[in-house]
Amino acid sequence: MTAPEQVESEETVSAADAIGWLHEEGLARLAALGGDSGHPTVAFAVDVATGIITKYPAANGGIGADSSTVGADDLPGPLETARRLVIVGVTSNEQLLVVDLAGSLVIGINGDRPELAARSWVSQLLLNPEVTITTNSADVALGAGLRCRKSFIPGGGGSIISVDDGLPPVTTVSMNSDVDCTDYLELLGDGTGEMYLGARVWQLNLVLTIADAPWSVLSETLAESA
């Protein structure tokens, strides 16, 4: 599958299909799209049914424009990596919300168990071999050698994750921080949530998370292969 809408017409495209395409090549192509203008891109919404991609903010709409759209087939060729793009979840409009963590110096995850969403972000980021994760949270650190390690972080109040892909500045992900963030994910107990990026907000019917059991298996597998 080269793009979600290229599935035969009699078939229904699922969110799982679209996620598979994003991790296969879509995120790297979105990273190329996000870097094709002087205006930073903070997020993309990928329509599961049509493959239409909405880019925030607009690359072609001029200063102050809110968004622009492009078909999956019209995306530029992929970069070597997906940089710091992560799939956050499925919106109420049946779109996959992709956030570029490089667009935020600090981005928060709030909820009863924010580490569940943070694990999803970390596992996706580690697919980029240029990313290094440092965290002071034992609930997020993986047995992935130096690429995802638990460490004391000076000045880091609460549980935080530092994301570095060699392209400064580093992004800090804070979990249930006392410091107000304009960019944050609100994870609700029923698996839904709300993603805030400045003045923008997306209602999420499903937030991608990783529970304790599969995370433990992943950590053990990576530790054995390290």
N, C-alpha and C positions, 0 to 999 in steps of 0.2 A: 504494500500500500504506500503510495507516494504522497497522498493527501486524503483527508477524511472524505471528501465528496466524491472520490474516485471509486468507492465501493459501488458495485452494481446496483442499479436503481431499485431492484426488488429486495435488496437487503437493507436492514436497518442498521445505521451506524450507532454504535454504543459509545459511552464515555470511555470505556476500557479500550476500544479501538483507537479513539482519538489520543488517549494517553500514550498508547503504544507508539503511534506515529510521532508524537511529540518527542519521546525519548529516543526514537530511532534517528530522526533527522529534524523534526519540526522545531525543537528548541534552538538548535544551532542556526536554523534559518531565521527564526525570530530574532536571535541575537544579531544577525546580520542586518535585519530590517531596522532594529532599534538603533543601530549605529550609523544609519545612512543619512543622518541629518544632524544639525547642530543643536537640536532640541532633545534633551534627555527623554527617553521613554521609560515610564515607570511600570507599565502593565500592558498585557495583551489579553483579550477575551476571544477565545476560539469557539465558534458556534459548532456544536457537535454534529448537527444535522446537515449543515450547508458547507462547513469549512471556511466560512467567511471570518476573517480576523479583524478585530477592532483594536486599534493601537492608541494608547493614551500616553502623552498628549499627541496631537496630530503632527505628522511629519510634513504634510503637504498643505495643511489648512491655514498656515500663517500664524503669527503670534496671537495667542489668546484662543485659538481654536481648541475645541475640547477633544476631538477624536477624528480618526480617519479609518477607512476600511480597505482591505485588500483580500483577494482570493488566495487560497493556499497555493494554487498553481502559479501565482504571480509573485510569490516570495523570492527574494534573492537566494543565491546559492548559500549553502551552510558555511559558517565559520568552522574552525577546527574544534571549537568547544562551544558549549552553551553558556559559558561564562557563569553568571550568578542567577540565572533564571530558574525559578521553581514553580511547579504547579501547586497552587494553594487548594483548589477545590472546584466544585461544580456549582455554578450560580443558579439562581431561581429562574433564569432564562435559558437554562440548559446550555450554558457556555462553560468552557474550562478557563478558569482565571489563572493567568501566568503573571507572576510578579518578578521584576528585576530588582534583586536585593541591592544591586550596585547603585540604585537610585536613592537609597536611604543611608545616611550615616548611622542612624539607630532606628530599628524597627522592632516593635514589641509583639509578643504573643501573650494574651491574657486568658485566664480560665482556671477551672479547678485543677486541670492537669495539662498545662501548656506544653510539657515535654512531648506529649503524643504528636502534636503538630510539628514541633521542632525536629523530631526524629525523621519525619517525612522530608522536611527541608534538607536536613543533613545528608540523608541517604541519596537524595537527588543531586546535591552539590558535589558529593564525592564521585559521581560519574564523570566529573570534569577532573582530569588528572592534575590540573594546575591549581586546584583548590586545596587549601589547608584549613582545617577546622581546629580551633582551640576553645575549650569550654571548661568552666569550673563546676559543671553539673555531671554527677555520676550517672544520672538518668539519660544522658545524651551521648556521652563519650562512647566510642566504639573501639574494638580491638583492631584498629586499622593502622597500627604503627604511629609514626609521627604525623600522619595526615589527619587524624581525628583523635586528639589526646585530651586528657583531663589535666588541667594545670591551674595553679594559682594565677589569677589575673589581677594585677595591681589596679586599684581604684574601681574594681568591679563589684559593686554592691548588688546582692542577689544573684540569681542564676543567669548567666549570659553566655553567648556563643560568639566567637570572633571568626569572621569569614574573610579569607584572604586568597585572592587568585593572582597576586602579583601585579594587579592594576589598582593603584591607590585611588581613593582611600579605602581602608578596610571597613566592612559592614559589621556592626554589632547588633546581635539579636538578643533582646532582653525578655525575660519571662517573669510576668507579674511584677514588673518594676514599679517602684514608688514614684519614679520620674514620669511625667506625662509625655507621651509620644504622639505626634500627629499621624504617624504611620504605624498601624498595628492591626493584628488579627485578634478578634474576639471569638474565642472558641467556647461554644455552649455545650451543655452536658448531653444533649441529644445528638451530637455529631454535626449540627449545623453551625453557622457562624456568620460573622460580618467582617469584611476586610475594609479597612480605612487607609487611604493614601491621601493625606491632606484633606481637601474638601470632598474628595470622591469616596463613595461607599458602595460596596457590592454585597448583596444578600447571598449567602451560600447555603444551598440545600444540603451540601455535603462538604466537609473539610477533610482533606487527606490526612490521615494519621497512621501511626504504627503503634500497636498495642505491645504490652510487656512481653508476651510469649514469642511472637515473631522477632521482636527486637533482640531478645536474648539469643535466639538461634542465629541471627545475623551476626551479632557480636562474637559469638563463639566461632562461627565459620571464618570470620575475618581474622580472629586471633590465631587460629590454626594455620592460616595461609600466610600470615605476616612473617 
